[in-house]
Amino acid sequence: RVLGLALLSASIAAPALAQQSSDKFVDFFRRTELSGFVDGYYGYNFNTPGTRKAGLERTFDVNHNSFSLNLAEISLEKKPTSDSRGGFRFDLDYGPTQDIVNATEPSGPHVFRNIGQAYLSYQADVGKGLQIDFGKFVTPLGFEVIKTKDDWNYSRSLLFSLAIPFYHMGVRATYNVNDKIALAGFVVNGWNNTVATIDKKTIIGQVTVKPGPQVPNTTDWRHVSDTVATYSLTPKLSLAGNYDYGRDKESGATVQWQGVAANAKFQANDWFALAPRWEYFDDEHGFTSGAAQKIKEFTITGEFKHKDGVIARLEYRHDYSDIPFFLKNANPPSDHQDTFTVGLIYAFSTK
């Protein structure tokens, strides 16, 4: 009789435990976003460089007359909230983009190559919630980002390529003062350093101001001063401006660089947008581009977006410098470069 009661209790408890495990599993994915994308392109450089590669003025779309994979990513993110204060983000990335992003990593370009971001988060019970993140995360500097799907153009700007870092390793704290002002502070190893190479740390401060629901403005400081302003002129027309100024010491001498970018995006309808961009970059001492020069570029991008997540971009870009800088087949370098790119992206998200 006792054995019968024990077996009955076990048979009742087993489904209950299974239900609890199932509930935890469902709750985890209810709070966690699964997202990803695949990004590829075909690019043609009218200078037909013998190396079949573009120079430092191009970041990721560097191949000439070639079908190329840019980046593929799977990402998991659980954002901390007041009722579930722990969180994390993990981006698993594959493709030539990661080789470029991690090319100067002190621990070696292959050690952290496939980890785009990996950090844990905690929302402290301070005011409206102070979020603290620890790990590897992309830089807060600049208007454009590593992931093509989140940019207005397919190619990256001169400022993205030459003026700012890609990522940091360290701690950041973010606090929303109200719905218009947010503050953030960073203590990190340096520029594109997962592993520290010196004892000193880099400090970054960020202030985000939103004068209206459609008018954000951010300013960041590190070894460069980075200012970004965006404005939605109408529901269909958005404008953006970016200014960077940087100084450093190289072999005891002070070097500096600065640049400005002007962007616009006209969203004609649900499936088509047109995005022009103009830039000027002054690398006075050749610190970031490898040659003392003034570079300008103009880009025009047409975007076609399908409701099921497929994005196609057709892009023409003209770069020009005050010195012969751009590779040109077997001839000496040219002072200009024209390219045409077709980019294809598929992106998805469970949120």
C-alpha positions in Angstrom: 0.0 0.0 0.0 2.9 2.4 0.9 4.6 1.4 -2.4 1.4 2.2 -4.3 1.2 5.6 -2.8 4.8 6.4 -3.6 4.3 5.3 -7.2 1.2 7.4 -7.4 3.1 10.5 -6.0 5.9 10.0 -8.5 3.5 9.7 -11.4 1.9 13.0 -10.4 5.2 14.8 -9.8 6.8 13.9 -13.1 4.4 15.7 -15.3 4.5 18.7 -12.9 8.3 18.9 -13.2 8.1 18.5 -16.9 5.6 21.3 -17.1 7.9 23.6 -15.0 10.8 22.9 -17.3 8.7 23.6 -20.3 7.4 26.8 -18.8 11.0 28.0 -18.1 12.0 27.1 -21.7 9.1 29.0 -23.2 9.7 32.0 -20.8 13.4 32.1 -21.9 12.6 32.4 -25.5 9.6 34.7 -24.8 12.2 37.2 -23.3 15.0 36.4 -25.8 15.2 37.7 -29.3 16.7 35.5 -32.0 17.9 37.4 -35.1 20.3 37.1 -37.9 21.1 38.0 -41.5 23.1 37.1 -44.6 24.9 39.9 -46.5 26.6 39.5 -49.9 27.5 41.7 -52.9 28.9 42.1 -56.4 31.2 45.1 -56.8 32.9 46.6 -59.9 35.7 49.1 -59.7 36.2 51.0 -62.9 39.9 51.5 -62.1 40.2 47.7 -62.4 43.0 47.5 -59.8 45.5 44.7 -60.4 45.1 43.5 -56.8 41.3 43.2 -57.4 40.9 45.0 -54.1 40.0 48.6 -53.0 42.2 50.6 -50.7 41.7 51.8 -47.1 38.9 54.2 -48.2 36.6 51.1 -48.5 36.0 49.0 -45.4 34.1 45.8 -46.3 33.0 45.9 -50.0 36.6 45.7 -51.2 36.5 43.0 -53.9 36.5 44.0 -57.6 34.5 42.1 -60.2 33.6 39.3 -57.8 30.5 37.8 -56.2 31.4 38.0 -52.5 30.0 37.1 -49.1 30.2 40.0 -46.7 28.9 38.8 -43.4 26.5 36.2 -41.9 25.2 36.4 -38.3 23.1 34.7 -35.7 22.3 36.7 -32.6 20.7 36.0 -29.3 19.7 38.9 -27.0 17.8 39.1 -23.7 17.4 42.7 -22.6 17.3 43.3 -18.8 14.0 44.7 -17.4 12.7 45.7 -14.0 11.1 42.3 -13.5 14.0 40.3 -14.9 17.2 42.3 -14.3 19.8 39.9 -15.9 20.5 39.9 -19.6 23.0 39.2 -22.3 23.8 39.5 -26.0 25.8 37.1 -28.2 26.5 37.7 -31.9 28.1 34.9 -33.8 29.6 36.2 -37.0 31.2 34.6 -40.1 32.6 36.2 -43.2 35.4 38.4 -44.6 34.0 41.4 -42.6 35.2 39.8 -39.4 38.7 39.3 -40.7 38.8 43.1 -41.5 37.2 44.1 -38.1 39.7 42.0 -36.2 42.8 42.5 -38.3 44.6 44.6 -35.6 43.4 42.7 -32.6 46.4 42.4 -30.2 45.6 38.8 -29.2 45.6 37.8 -32.9 43.1 38.2 -35.7 41.6 34.7 -35.2 41.0 34.4 -31.5 37.8 36.5 -31.2 37.1 36.7 -35.0 33.7 35.1 -34.9 32.4 36.9 -31.8 30.9 40.1 -33.0 29.5 41.0 -29.6 29.4 39.1 -26.3 28.3 40.8 -23.1 26.2 40.3 -20.0 23.9 42.9 -18.7 22.3 43.9 -15.4 19.7 46.6 -14.7 20.4 48.1 -11.3 17.4 49.4 -9.3 18.6 53.1 -9.6 16.0 55.7 -10.6 14.5 54.6 -13.9 17.1 51.8 -14.2 20.9 51.9 -14.6 22.0 49.3 -17.2 25.5 47.9 -16.8 27.1 45.8 -19.5 30.4 43.9 -19.4 32.1 42.3 -22.4 32.8 43.0 -26.0 30.5 45.5 -27.8 30.5 47.6 -31.0 31.7 51.2 -30.6 29.1 53.9 -29.9 31.0 56.4 -32.2 29.7 57.3 -35.6 26.5 57.3 -37.6 27.1 54.1 -39.5 27.6 50.6 -38.1 29.2 47.3 -39.1 25.9 45.6 -40.1 24.9 46.7 -43.6 21.2 46.2 -42.9 21.2 49.0 -40.4 22.9 51.6 -42.6 21.4 53.8 -45.3 24.0 53.0 -47.9 25.8 49.7 -48.8 29.4 51.0 -48.6 30.7 52.6 -45.4 31.6 56.2 -45.2 35.1 57.6 -45.0 34.5 58.6 -41.4 33.5 55.0 -40.6 36.6 53.6 -42.4 39.2 56.1 -41.3 38.1 58.1 -38.2 36.7 55.7 -35.6 37.2 52.2 -34.1 35.0 49.1 -34.7 34.6 47.7 -31.1 35.7 47.8 -27.5 36.1 45.4 -24.6 35.2 46.6 -21.1 32.3 48.1 -19.1 29.6 50.5 -20.0 26.8 52.0 -18.0 23.6 53.6 -19.5 21.0 55.6 -17.8 17.9 57.2 -19.3 17.3 60.5 -17.4 13.9 60.9 -19.1 12.4 60.2 -22.5 14.6 62.9 -24.1 18.0 62.6 -22.4 20.2 59.5 -21.9 23.7 59.3 -20.5 26.4 56.6 -21.0 29.9 56.0 -19.7 32.5 53.5 -20.9 35.8 52.2 -19.5 37.4 50.0 -22.1 40.8 48.5 -23.1 41.2 50.7 -26.1 40.5 50.8 -29.8 39.8 47.4 -31.3 41.4 45.7 -28.3 39.8 42.7 -26.7 43.0 42.1 -24.8 44.7 45.1 -23.2 48.2 46.0 -24.5 48.9 48.8 -22.0 47.9 49.5 -18.3 45.9 52.7 -19.2 42.3 52.5 -20.1 40.2 54.4 -22.5 37.3 56.5 -21.2 34.2 57.3 -23.4 31.3 59.6 -22.5 28.1 59.8 -24.4 25.1 62.1 -24.2 22.0 61.5 -26.3 19.5 64.3 -26.6 16.1 64.0 -28.3 14.5 67.4 -28.5 11.5 65.9 -30.1 10.2 62.4 -30.9 11.9 62.5 -34.3 15.0 64.5 -33.6 17.8 62.5 -31.8 21.3 63.9 -31.3 24.4 62.2 -29.9 27.8 63.3 -29.0 30.7 61.0 -28.0 34.2 61.6 -26.9 37.2 59.3 -26.8 40.5 59.9 -28.5 38.2 61.5 -31.1 35.3 63.9 -30.7 32.3 62.3 -32.6 29.1 64.3 -33.2 26.0 62.8 -34.9 22.8 64.6 -35.5 19.7 63.2 -37.3 16.4 64.9 -38.2 13.2 63.6 -39.8 12.1 66.5 -41.9 9.0 64.6 -43.0 7.7 61.0 -42.4 9.5 60.1 -45.7 12.6 62.3 -45.6 15.4 61.8 -43.0 18.7 63.8 -42.7 21.9 63.0 -40.9 25.2 64.8 -40.2 28.4 63.4 -38.7 31.6 65.3 -37.7 34.7 63.7 -36.4 37.9 65.3 -35.0 40.8 63.3 -33.7 44.3 63.9 -32.3 47.0 61.5 -31.2 50.8 61.3 -30.8 52.9 59.3 -33.2 56.6 59.0 -32.4 56.3 62.1 -30.2 54.6 64.3 -32.8 51.0 65.3 -32.7 48.8 64.1 -35.6 45.2 65.0 -36.3 42.4 64.1 -38.6 38.9 65.4 -39.2 35.9 64.9 -41.5 32.3 65.7 -42.1 29.5 63.6 -43.7 26.0 64.6 -44.9 23.4 61.9 -45.4 19.8 61.8 -46.6 17.2 59.1 -47.0 14.0 59.5 -49.0 11.5 56.6 -48.2 9.3 56.8 -51.3 7.1 53.9 -50.2 7.2 50.6 -48.3 9.6 49.0 -50.7 11.8 51.7 -52.2 14.2 54.3 -50.7 16.9 56.6 -52.2 19.9 57.6 -50.0 22.6 60.1 -51.2 25.8 60.7 -49.1 28.6 63.3 -49.4 31.8 63.4 -47.3 35.0 65.4 -46.8 37.9 63.9 -44.9 41.2 65.7 -44.1 44.0 63.3 -43.0 46.5 66.1 -42.5 49.3 63.9 -41.4 48.4 60.7 -43.1 47.8 59.0 -39.8 44.6 57.1 -40.7 44.8 56.7 -44.5 48.5 56.2 -44.9 49.0 59.4 -46.9 48.6 63.1 -46.1 45.6 64.1 -48.2 42.1 65.5 -48.5 39.5 63.0 -49.7 35.9 63.5 -50.8 33.3 61.0 -51.9 29.7 61.0 -53.2 27.4 58.0 -53.0 23.9 57.4 -54.3 22.0 54.2 -53.2 18.7 52.8 -54.3 17.2 50.4 -51.9 14.5 47.8 -52.7 12.9 46.1 -49.7 10.7 43.0 -49.8 8.2 42.5 -47.0 9.7 39.0 -46.2 13.1 40.4 -45.2 15.0 40.6 -48.5 16.8 43.9 -49.2 18.5 44.8 -52.5 20.7 47.9 -52.9 22.1 49.3 -56.1 24.9 51.8 -55.4 27.2 54.2 -57.4 30.1 55.9 -55.6 32.7 58.4 -56.7 35.9 59.0 -54.5 38.4 61.6 -55.3 41.6 62.9 -53.5 44.0 65.8 -53.9 46.9 63.3 -54.5 47.1 60.1 -56.6 45.8 57.6 -54.1 43.5 55.0 -55.7 44.9 51.8 -57.3 44.4 51.7 -61.1 45.2 48.5 -63.1 48.9 48.4 -64.0 49.1 52.2 -64.2 50.3 54.6 -61.4 47.7 55.5 -58.8 44.8 57.7 -59.8 43.3 60.7 -57.9 39.8 59.3 -58.3 37.8 56.0 -58.3 34.3 55.0 -59.5 32.5 51.9 -58.3 29.2 50.2 -58.8 27.8 47.7 -56.3 24.8 45.4 -56.0 24.2 44.3 -52.4 21.7 41.6 -51.3 20.7 41.1 -47.6 18.3 38.8 -45.9 17.4 39.6 -42.3 15.1 38.1 -39.7 14.0 38.5 -36.1 11.6 36.8 -33.7 10.6 40.1 -32.2 
